[in-house]
Amino acid sequence: MAARDVDIVARQAAESLGDTVKARRQELDITQEELAYTAGISRNQVQNIEHSRNNSRGADGRPGPSSARLDTVFRLAIALRVAPTYLIDPERSVGDY
């Protein structure tokens, strides 16, 4: 796989992660603030993950693409009561965690 292809796949994975986190959070009827508190991360971090962006800026001035750290994915999974793999691949079952 070429480096450009990896960038595309990574961006798609980040978007999927954000969509899945947001959908599960809404399913549980909790706010970004509540999720952030339970996961031990900032609300800004939750917002950035849900919108697939980070705080860095590209040359065009727009926010850079999101790339959540692995420990953050695990924190979110625990807070959302799903297996970490579900956040990355929502085709998998929610699972117990």
N, C-alpha and C positions, 0 to 999 in steps of 0.2 A: 504494500500500500504506500502510495506517495505521501509526502509530508502534507501537501495540499488536501489530500483525501482525509488524512487524520484530522486536520483542522475542521473539515466539514462534519465528520462524524462526531467529533468532540462538541461542536456547537449544537448539533442535533440532540446529543445526549444531555447537554446542559438545559436545553429547552424542554426536553421530556422530564427531566428532574424537576424543574420549576413548575411545570404543569401538574405533575403528580403530587408534589408537596402542597400546592395550592388546593387542588381538588380534595385531597385527604383532610387538610385543615378545615375546609368548608364542610366536609362530611361530618367532622367531629364538632362543628359549630364553635370553633375557637378563633380568636383574633390572632393577628400576627404577633401582637405583644404577648399574648398568652403562650403561643408556641415558642417564641423567643425565650421567655422566662423558663419554661419547662425544659427546653433544650440547652439552656445555658449559653445562648448566643444573643447578639443584639437584634432588635427589630429591623434595623437597617439591613442586616445580613439576611434575614428571612425575606425581606422585600426584594433585595438584589437577586436572591436565588429564584424566587417566584417569577421575576421578570428577566431571568437569564442575563444578568449584567453584574458588573462590579464597579468599584469606585474609581478605577483608573480610567483615563480618557485616551481615546485613539487620536490619530493625527487630525481627524475631522472634528474633534471636540466631543464626540458622542461617547457614552459609557462603553467600556470594553466588555467582551463576552465573559460570562460567569464560568467559574471553574471551582466548584465547592471542594474543600478539602475532605479527605476520606473520613477524618474524625467528625467533621460537621455532618456528613451524611449519616453516620452512626448515631449522633446526638438527635438528629431530626427523626430518624427511624424509631428510636426509643420513645421520643415525645409523641410521635404520631401513632405509636403502637402497631408498627408494621415491621417486617423484615427489611433490612437495608437493601436487599436485592430488589424488593418491590419498588423502591424509590427510583432505582436505576432502570428497571425493566418492569413496567406496570402490567405486562402480560402474565407475570407470575402471580400467584395468589398472595394475598395480604400476609398470610402466615401469622404465627404468634411470636411476639417478641417481648 
